[in-house]
Amino acid sequence: MTQPYLTFTRPILLPTSPILVPMSLILLDDIKVEYHPHSQISSTVHHFSEFTRSRMTEHTVPRNNTPWEPFRTRLDFEIAEIALEAAMTKDQTNRLLDLVHRSASGNDKFTLQNHDEVRSLWDLASQRYTRFQNDTVSVPFDSEVHEFEMHYRPLWDWGLDLLRDKYLAPHFVFDAQRLSKFDGERFVRFIDEPWTADAFWNAQSQLPSDAKPLAYILYADKSKLSSFGTQKGYPIIARIANLPVHIRNNNTALGGGCVVGWLPIIVENQEHAKKKNYVDFKNAVWHTSFYQLLASVAQHSNTGYWFECGDGIKRRLWPVILILSADYEEQCIMALIRGLKGKFPCPVCLVPQDEQSVLATHEFRTRHQSEDVLRTARLKPSEKEKEAHLKAFSLRNVENVFSRVRHVDVHRALSFDRLHTNEEGLWGDHLWKEVKFWISDLGRDAAVKLDKNFDGLPRWPDLTHFSSVIAVDFTDGTVLGDLSKMIVFAAQDIFTSSRCKLGHLLLRCIRHYIEFDIYASLEVHTEHTIAAGRLAVQKFSEIMAPETLKNWNFPKKHLVSHIFDDIISKGATRNYSTKPNKKMHGSLRKIYLQRTNFKNVASQILHYDEWLLTSTSMRTELDELDEYYKRNTCDPETHEALDLDDTGEPESTTIHAHLGSRQGNHSFSDIMLSHGTDRAFTNFRMKLNGFLNGFLPQHNIPLPDGKCIHLRAEDMITVFHFLRVNYESIVDWRLHRDLLRCNPKFYGLPRYDCVIVKTADKPFFARLVYMFSCLIGNTDFPLALIHPYDVGIASSRRRRDNDMGLWRVRAKPRISSEIISVQSIIRGAALANDPETDGDYFVIHTVDTDMFLRVKALQDQPST
């Protein structure tokens, strides 16, 4: 019996029956894995240091020794690949091929002759995967039958393409699992991937004991293809929930998101627009068309399907639509509810239309309830009675396509969407607009100050830096999300309670919004983070309704009440985020602009998309083949060319901190000439002597010749401007990386990043001043001169800090600089200057989820 995807060393076997394991065998942070009973795999406990969620790298023979076929040579494929990626026209392709022929030399033969031959070879190569079909769907309306084209890859066949792939095979997980971590007293459950959450477990429980769920994630949304919005596309994108998130949410490789359908778009008829029957007709077209995609899945959802997967094991696979990822408008179509103005506007529960602003529990919608309502309504003798019965539940007179797939409840599959509900919705459409309103109310000086405060915030990787915000119209959800993470730090000295009471209350409201949004974004959830997240939602709801003048009675305010139910049911929110799918709209738009004649575009776009999928797969196999031959030509003993450790990871990931950007050797006398006016360098050499004479004995490193170190003015140290720190995130317990700068002129400006420093007592924040290595004997010690921000201020923390959830730190006098080993740096940090108090800073805890939880832990500690 295999245990896919989880790899451990020396597990402690637990019986499946509830027999107690001796506590003497259980260590702090040990991981317990409970498999679904149908798997017939015993539960196991693993020491944390031996726990990994990915398979070890196996040096296997490549899947294909000639991955460029049906192209005759590798050179043919690589030239055709370039032409495809660059979206070359027929004329450009022919000119490129002519040039290659004229310059061809060497061992690899080039045989392609013209653009038509390249097209035919891409079509031939594309047969390795399920191709698009085109069917006509017919839907009656207003005494006529209307026909529409539906383009789709049969969903079941597309799933089998992935299952037979030998590269993906080791990564599939077919059995539900419950994971927990020992906290010293008990095992605390944690959830991340879909198969660690409840819906996957419950789905497997409904199936025959020998069946394995094949869980689909489906997304659909209309998208503008042209700048002026005259041409639109309606892609359906699929992912497989049995694959890990780093593969599943990738859009550039096999196993990631794939366009599997293209829904018809109905041209709006102004004569019937917004009429109930016409809206029902448009919904009927959607569901009738969508069934073409789901027909094969619906068939196998009754019996399952035996299939030999890429690992050579035959499994009885059972299709399950586990997750539907969509914005609110699309969810209304999927659930066939009446939307914003309906009596019950939520697609998940029966919250009354006038109670959406109130955080409360309501009866959940179910598939069987919706089917019963529709069935009962259609038995009513009159249209008026039929409409009244449907309207009472905010349902439409249309059969739901998802009801045709066994074991699927559309209302449970619909999932919370952070992008549209939070980043672009609650924040972008509401809270941010409220901020701009109150800034405008305060006048021009407030607007100038807000822009200045934003521009003064430190830069941080993967976080947008804003030089101005008031006059900019932000539309990108990711950028809006970054804006929300910074607003409290930029506006806290503007929206003071004395100057703008309602603005201050708004900022408190935003503080709680940011907290629950970050909790919602955690990559791994425990019972504790879910409870904390629910509390943050509750505080947000409590403060926003009575304390602000805005009407919050709309669906996106209500939908936040379902966040943590979805996390328990389907795992971390990134499992059902629309963001990876929205990114794919850009590539489809590019195909439309560069590869179509702007007429009947669906077939042209999807044809080109087939080629791109094939090209990506062939490139993966080709890279795999190159790596195999490269590995076999390396020294079999030293493996110098690989620079890998035993787990297949680069050696650098095992080093906690590594200095880079070497600036050469400098004597102490030269350093003092350059930095003598900086008080941080006062007694620099003497501080270093003192540090080394204490540090070496503490770490059982003998002093040279047993004597104290006395560095002289002419002695040299090596200076560096860059520091890479690998640290274990307290969110997902994986290694993450911070790239830190200590550079007087980084892209023309000084950049001195901040860090968290570990001590025997408790960690503290500091700013990097100087980074260097010092050679003592035969050992180079990587060190840093830092400016500590650890003045005790617990008793002087301000009420505003508490209101805004801020963590204030205070700098020591610069002359109190210290020297540390870079190995004592826990990770990087971003600190925002407090404009009102010189030497005070706020820790920007919103830069990532790890920093958020670290600062939360500091805030939860009792004051000393």
N, C-alpha and C positions, 0 to 999 in steps of 0.2 A: 504494500500500500504506500503510495507516494504522498508526500506532503508538499504540494507545489508552492513555490514562491517564498516560503519561510525556510531559512537555512540556519541551523544551530550547531553547536558542538556539545556533546555529552548532556542531553536533556535528562531531567528527572521524570520518569514515567509516572503518571497518575492514573489510577483506575477510573473508568467512566462512572462507576457507582460512587456515592458520596462517602468515601472512606477518608478520614482525616490523614493528612500527611504530617509527619513529625515536624514541628516548628524548627527543630535544630537543622533541618535541611534547607529551610527557606531563609534567604538573605534579603536585606534591604534592596529594593528596586528589581528584584527577580520578576520575570515575566511569565504569566500563566497563559497558555493557549488552550481553549476549549473548542473542539471541533463539533460540527453539527452531528447529531446521532446517526444520521443516514450515512455519514462518511465512514463509520466504523473505525475511526482513528482515535486512539486514547488521548486524553488530555495530557499536556506536558508542562513542566516548569523549567525555565531556562535562566541562568545567571545573566544579568544585564549585559555584562561585558561580552557575552557570547551571542547576544541577540542581534540579528540582522534581518532586514525585510527584503533583501534581494539575493538572488542566487550568486554563488561564486562564479567567477569567470572560468569558463571551460574552454580549453584549447582544442576545439573540435575542427574537423575537416570542413571547409567551406561548403555551403549548400550547393554551389554551382561553380564549376570550373570555367564555364564560358557564359557568364551572366549577360554579356552584350548581345547574345542571340535574341531575335532573328537578324540583327545586323551582322554583316559578314565578318567584321573585325572590330576590335576594341576601339580603334581610331575612328571607324565609322560612327560608332555609338557616341563617343565623346564629342565629335563635331556636331552630330545631330542634337545632342543634349544641349549644347551651347545655343544652337539655333532655336531650340524649343524654349529654353529659359529666357532668351532675349526677345521672344515673340517676333522673330524675323519674318518679313513678308516673303512671298515666293521669289521675287526678284533679288532680295538681299541674300536669301539662302543659296540661290544659284550662283551669285557672285562669290559668296564665301567658298562654295565647293570648287569653283574654278580656280580661286587663289590657292586652295589647298593642293589641288592637282599640280599646279605649276611649281609648288615649292616642296612637294612630297619627296622624302628621302628617309632612309633608315630601314629597320626591319619590319615595322608594322605597315601593312598594305592598306591604302585608302582606295575604296571602290565606289563610293556613292557618286552618282552622276548628276542628279538634279532634284529639285524640290518635290516633284511628284513621287519619285522613288522613296524619298525620306518619309513622306506622308504614308505611303503604303506599308513601309516597315514599321512605323509607329502603330498603325492599325493592327498589323500582324502581332506585334509585341503586346498590344493591349488585351489580347485574347487570354492572357494568363489570369486576368481578374474578371469578375462579373461585370458585364457591360450594361449600358443603359438601354432600356426598352421604351417604347413610345406607344401608349394606348389612348384610345378615345373614350372619354366618360360622358354619359348622357344623363342630364338632370332636367326634369320638367319644371316649367314655370310659366304662369299666365297662358295656359292652354297651348304652350309650345314646348318642344324638347330641345334643349340647348346642349351643344357638344363642345367639349374642351379636351385639349391635349394634356396628358400626364406623362412626364418623363421620370423614370425610376430604375434603380437597380433592385431586383428582388431582395428584400432585406435578409432573408434566410441564407440565400446564396452568398451575399456579401459577407455575412458572418462566417460562413464556412471557408471563405478565402483566407481569413485571418487564422482560423483554427488549424488549417493544414500547413501553415508556415512554420518551419522548424526553428527559426530564430525567435518567434513569439511564443512558441509552445511552452518553454520553461516558465514563462511569466504569467500564464493563465492560472487563475484560482477558481476552482469549481465547487468548493465546500465552504459554507459559512463558518465564521470563527468568532469567538468572543475572547478578547484580549484584556488582560488586567495586569496591574503593576503593584507590587507589594510595598506599602508605605511604612512598614514597621509594625503595623497592627493588623491590617487586612489587605486583601487584594482589591485595588480600585480599578474599575473598568475604564478602558480608554477606547476611543472610536476614531478611525480616520477613513480607511478605504470602504467602499460600499459593502464588501463582504464581512466587515467587522460590525456592521450596524444591523438593526432589527429587521428591516424590510427583506434583505437578502436571506436572513435566517428563516423568516416566516414564509418566504416564497419556497425555499427548499422543503419546509415542513409540509407544504401542500402537495408536493410532488411524490410519485412513487419512490420507494426507498433506494432504488438503483438509478434514479434520475439526477442529473446535474443541471442547475440553472445556467442558461446562457442569457445573461442580463444585458439588455439594450438601453442606451441613453439616447433619446431622440430630441432634436431641436428643430424648430421651424420659425422663420420670420421673413417678412418682406424686406427688401433692400433696394435703395436707389442705385441704379447702374450708371446713370448719367448725372452730370453735375447739376443739371436743371430739373432733375426728377421726373422727366417725361418717360423714361424707360426704367422699369423695375423688374427685379427677379424675386423668386420665392423659393429659396433652397431649403431642403431638409438635410440635416447633417446628423450622422449617426456615430456613436462610439460604443465600445464594449466595456461594461462595468467590471468584467472579470479581469481586466488588465490593470496594472498599477497606474497611478495618476501621472507619473512622469512619461509613460508611454501613451496613455489614453488622451491626455490633454495636449499632446504634441500635434501640430498641424502639418508637419513636413515629412513624416515618415509613416510607413505601414504600421497600422495599429493605432494611429491617432485619428483625429476627426476626418470624416470622408463625406462628401456630398453624395447622397443616395437617392435624392428625389428633387423634382422641380415642379412645384404646384402651379396650377393655372391662376392667373390674376384676372378677375372679372372687371371689365371696363364699366365704370360707374354709369348707371342709367339715371339721369336726372329726373325722369318721369316717376321712377319708383324709389329713388334714393330715400333711405331712412324709414321706408314703410316696413312693417313687421314681416309681411310675406316675402319681400325682396331680401331682407336681412336673413331670413330663414333659408331662402334659396342660396345665398352666397355661402352660408354655413354648410348646406347640403353638398354644394360643389366641393368644398374643402374636404369633408369627410368621405365622400364618394371617391374622390381622387386619392386621398391618403390610403384608402383600402387597397389600391393597386400595389402600393409599397408593402403593405402588411399581409397581403393574401397568403404568401408562403409561410409566414410566421404563424398566422391564424390556423393554418392547416396542421402544422406540427405541434401547436399548443394543446392539441387534443390527445396526441399519442406519444410525443417525443420522437427522437430520431437518433439511431445508432450511427456513430461516425468515428472513423479512425483519425485522431488528431495528429499534429505534427510531431508529437513525442512517441508515436507508434501505439498509443493506448486507445482502445475503442471505448467510447463513452455514450451513454444514452443522454443526449442533450435535450433540454426542454426550454423553449424560448419564453422569456419573461420581459415585458416592458417595465423595467424597474423605475426609470426616471424620465420625466418629461421636462426639458429645460426651455423656458420661454419667458418673454415679458408678460405683463398683465393682460394686455389686449389679446395676445396669442393664446394665453391660458383660458381666456373666456371662450374662445373658439373651440379649443380642445375639449373643454368641459361642457360646452354648449349652454352656457348661462348668458344672461342678458346684459351683463356688464355694469358700468358705472351707475346707471339709473334704475337698475333692477331692485326688487324688494330685498333680495339677498345677494349683494354684489361680489361675494367672495367665492372663488371656484373650489375652495377647500372646505369651508364650513358655512353654516347658516347664520352668519351675523346679520342682524337687521341693518337696513341701509342707514338709519339715523344713529347707529351705535358704533360706527367704525372707529371713532376716536377714543373709545373706552377700551382699556385692556381688560378683556374678560374671556372666559371659556364659553364656546358655543358648540352646539351639536355639529359633528362632522358630517359632511355629505358622504354618501357611499354610492358605489356603482349600482347596487341592487335598489336603493331608494330611487335614484334617478330613472332607472329602467321601469320601476313600478309606476312612478308618476307619469311617464310618457305613455305607458300601456293603458293606464286608467284614463288619461286625457283623451286618447284616441277612441275610447269606448263611449265618450260623451255624445249625446244626441245632436248637439248643436255646436257650431264653431265658437259661439260666445262662451259656452260652458267649457269647451276644450281649452280656449285661451285663458279663461279665468283660473282653471286648475294648474296649467303650466306656469302662469304668471305668479301664482302663490308660492312657487319654489324657484322663480327666476330661471326657468328652463325653456328651451326652444323645442319646437315640434320637428325635431330631426333625430334620426337614429345615430348614436355615437359609434364611430368606427372602432374605438378601443373596446367596446363591449363584445366585439366579435373575436377577440383574443382571450383565451381562457386564462384565469388567474391574474387578470389585470384590472385594477380599479383606477380609473383615470384620475379621480380626486386624490388618491394616495400617491400616484406617480408624479403629479404636478409638484414642483419644488420651488422653494424660495430663491429669488434671483437678486443677489446683492447689487449687481450693476444697475439694473433699471429701478429697483425699489429703493435702494439706499443712495448710491453714488450719484446717479442721474435723477433720482426721484426725490426722496425726502431731503437730501442735501442740495442737489443741483437746482431742482424746481421750486424748492420751498425755503429751507433754512438759509441757503446762500443769498437768495433774493431778499430775505428778511434782513440779513446783515447789511446788504447794500442799501436797503431802505433807511435803516437807522444811521448808517454812515452819512448818507445824503442829508438826513435830518440834522446831523451835527454840524454839517458844513464842509467847506473845501479843505480846511486845515485837517480835519479828521481823515479825509480821503488821502491827502498827501502823507499823513503820518502812517496810515495803514500800508500804503505802498512802500514807504521807507522801511517799516518794520519787517515786511515780507522780504525785501531785498537784503536786509541785514541778517536774516536767518542763515545758518551754515548750510553748505551744500552737502548732500548725502547721496551715495550711489542709488540708482533706481528710484529716486524721488525728485520730482520736478522742482526746480528752483524758480521762484516767481520774483521778477523785478518790479512788476506792477500787476494789479488785479482788478481795480475798480473799473477801469475803462476797457477791460478785455472781456469778450464774450466767449466763455469756455463751453465747449460742446462735447469734448472727449471725456468719457466716463472715468478713465484712469487718471487723467489730469484733475478732474473734479474731486476724485478721491484723495489725491495728494493735497489739494487745496484744503480739504476738510481737516486733514491731519495737522495742518500748520496754523489754522485760523485762530485757535485759542491763544497761541504764543504771540501772534501778531496783533491781536485785538484786546488782550487783557488789560492793557494800560489805557485803552480808549473807552471801552464800555465799562467804566467804573460805576459803582452803585450811586455815587454822588452826582456824577455827570449825566448819566443816561440809565435810569433805573430799568426800563424795559429792555434796553440793549444788554445790560448786565444779566438780566434774567434769560434773555435769548442765548447769551454765551454759556450760561449754566446748562441750559437745555442742550446746546450743541455738545458740551462736554460729555453729557450722558449719551447722546447719539453716537459720538465717536467711540465711547467705551463699548457699547453693545455692538457696534459695527466691527470693531477689532476683535471682540470675543467671537463674533460670527465668522470672522475670517481665519481663525486658528486652524492650523494644518492638522492638529491632533487635539481631540477633546477628551477630558476626563469628567467624572461626575462633578468634580469641583468647578471646572471652568464652565460647564453647562449651567450649574446653579448660579454662578457669578454672572453669567450672561443673561439669564432670566431676570436677575435682580436689576441689572443695568437697564433692561427694557422697561421694567416696572418703574424705575426712577425717571426714565425719559418720559414715559407716559404721564406720570404724576405731575411733573413740573411743566410740561408743555401746554396742557389743556387749560388749567386755571390761570397760569401765570403769563400767558401771551394773548394778544388780541386776535390772533389768526384762527380761522376755522380749520380744524384738523380732521374733519369728518370726510375722509376719502380713502379708497382702497389701499394705497401704499402705506398709509399710517397703520391700518389694521393688519396688513400682511406680516409686519414684523412680529406679531404674536405667534406666528408659526415657525419662526427660525429654528428654535432649539428642538422642537418636535421633529422637524425635518432632519436635523443633525443626528438625533438618536435613531431615526428611521433609515437614513440614507448616507450617513457619514458627513465628513467635512463639506462645507459649502462649495469648495472648489470642484467637488464631484459633479455638481449640477450648475455651475456658473455658466452664464451665457457668454462670458468674455472670450474664451477660446473660440467659440463659434462665430461671434461677431467679427473676430480678426479674419476669419476666412472670407467674409464679404469683400474685403479689400482685394484679395487675389481674384475673386470672381469679377469684380469691377474692372480689374486690370485686363482680364481676358476679354471682357466685353469691349473695352476701348481699343485694344490692340489686335484682336484676332477675329472680330466679326465684321460683317458688312452692315450691322445695325438693323437687320431685318430677320425675323424668325430666329431670334438670338439664342433661345434656350438650347436647341440642338447643337449649335456651334460652340457655345460655352461648355456644355457637358462633354462634347467630343474632345475638346482640348483638355478638359479636366481629366479625362481618361488617360490621355497621353502623359500628363504630368504625374499622375499616380504611378504609371508604369515606369516612367523615367526615374522617379524617386526610388522605387523598389530595386531597379537595376543598378542604380548608383550605390545603394546600400550593399548589395551583393558584391559589387565590384570593389568597394572599399574593404569589405570583409576578406575578399580574396587577396588583396594587396597586403592586408595586415597579416594574413596567414603566411604568405611567402616572406614577408619582412621578418616575422618571428622565426621562421626556420633558417634564415640567413644570419641571425644573431649568434654571438658566442653562447653555446648551450650552458656554460657554467656561470658566466658573469651577467648575461642578458643586458649588457650595457645599453643597447639601443632602445630597450623598452622602458627602463627607469620605472619599473612597476614593483609593488610589493606583492605579497602572497595573495592578496584579495583582488588583484587586478586593478588597483587604484594607483594613481601617480604617487610617488614617494612623498611629494611635498605635502599631501593631505595629512600625513601622519605627524608632521612637524607643527607644533602649536603656534609658534611665531617665527617669522623669517624676515630678516632685513633685506632690502633691495635698493636699487638706484644708488649704487656706490659713487661717492663723490671724491674718492681718493684719500690719502693719508695727510693728516694735519697735526702739527706739534701743538702742545698746550700754549706755547708762547704766541703762535699764529692765531689760535682760537681766541685768546684774550684780546689780541689786536683787533680782531673782527667783531667781537661781541662784548668788549669791555664795558660798553655803556649800558648793556642789558643787565639788570640787577640779578636776573636768574643765574648768571654765570659768575657771580661773586663767589670766590673760593672754590671754583669749579674743580681744580686739580685736587685740592685738599678733601673736598667732598667725595671724589672718586676714590682717593686713598682710603678714607674711612669706610666707604661702602665695601670695597674689595676685602679689606681686612676683617670685616664682619661677615660678609656674605660667604666667602670661601670656607671658613671653618664651620659655619652653620650647615653647609651642604657637604661636609666631610671631604672637602677638596684641600689638599695640603698647600700651605703657603710656600712660595719658592724658597728653597734652602731653609725652610722653617722660620723665616724672618718676615716681619711686617713689610708690606709693600710701601715704597716711597717713590712714586712716579715723579720725574723731573720735568722741568719746563720744556726741554728739548725732546722728550719722549713723544711718540706718535700714537694717534688713534685713527681709525678709519670711519669716515662719516657717511651716513646714509640718509636718504630722503623718503624712503618708502618702507612700509611695514605691512606684511600680510599676516593676519591672525586667523587661525582656524579654531573655532570654538563649538562646543556642544550646545545646541539650542535647548532651552528648558521647555520648549513647546513640543517638539517632535523628537528630541534626543538624537538628532542627526548632526553631522558636522556642517557648519556654515562658515562663511568666510567674510571677513571685513578687510578692505583695502584702505589703508590709512596713510595720510601724508603728513610730513613734517618738512615743509619746503618753503623757503622764503620767496620763491617765484614759481608757483605752479600755474601754468597758463597765464603768466603775467601778474598774478596776485599772490600774496602770502597765504599759505594754507597750513594751519597747525591743528590737526584733528585732536579730539578728546578721546579718552579711554576710561574703562573701569579697571581699577587695579586691585588685585587680590592681596589680602594681608591675613595674618594669623587671627586678627580680631574680626573685622568686617570690611567689605570692599569699600573703596572710595573713588570719586571721580577726579580726573586730572587732565591737564592739557599737555600734549607733547611739545617740548621745547627744542630738543636736540637728540638725534639718534646716532649711535656709533657702536663700534666694536673695539674691544681692548684686548690685546694679546698679552696673556700672562703665562709665562713658560711656553708650552706648546699648545695652549688652549685659547681660542678666541671667544670672548664673552660678549654676546649682544646686549647692549645696555641702552638706557634712555634717560635723559634729563627731563624731569616733568615739573609742572607747576600744579601742586595739589589744590583741589577745591574741596577741602574737608574741614572747614571751620565749623564747629558745633553751633547749630542755629535752631535746634528743635523748639526751644522756648519762644523764639521770635518769628516762627512761621506765621504768615498772615492769613486772615480769614479768607481773603480773595484767593490765595493759593489753594486752600481747601475747597472753596466753591468751584474752582476751575480744574481741580484734580491735578495741580501742578506740584512738582517736586523741586524745591529750591536748594541750590548748593552755593557755597560762598568760598571765594578764593582766599588763600593765605596771602600774605605779602609776597611779592615776586622773589624777594631775596630768600624766601624759605623753600626754594626749589629743592628737589630730591633726585637721587639717582636710583633707578630700579633696574632689575633684569627684565627684558621684554617678555620673558617667559611668565612673569607675574601679571601680565596684562590679560584680563579675562576676555575682553572684546572692545570694539570701538564704541563711541557714543557721540551723539550730537547735542550740543548745549546752546541754548538761546540766551543771549544777553538780556538782562532785565533793564530796560531803558531808564527806570526810575531809581535804581540803586547800583552804583558803581561797584563792580566786583561780585555781584550776584548773578546767578544764571539759573535757567530752568532746564532740566533734563527733558529733551524731546523724546518722550516715551512712545510716541506714535510712529517712529521710523520703521518699526517692524514688530511682529508679534512677540519675539523673544524679549526685546527691550521693554515692551508693554508689561509683560508679566514680571520682569525683574523690578521695575519701578513699583508695580503693585505690591510686591513683596516688601519693599522698603516702606511703603506707606502703611502697610498693615502692622509693622513692628511698633511696639509701644515706644513712646517718646522717652528719651533719656536726658 
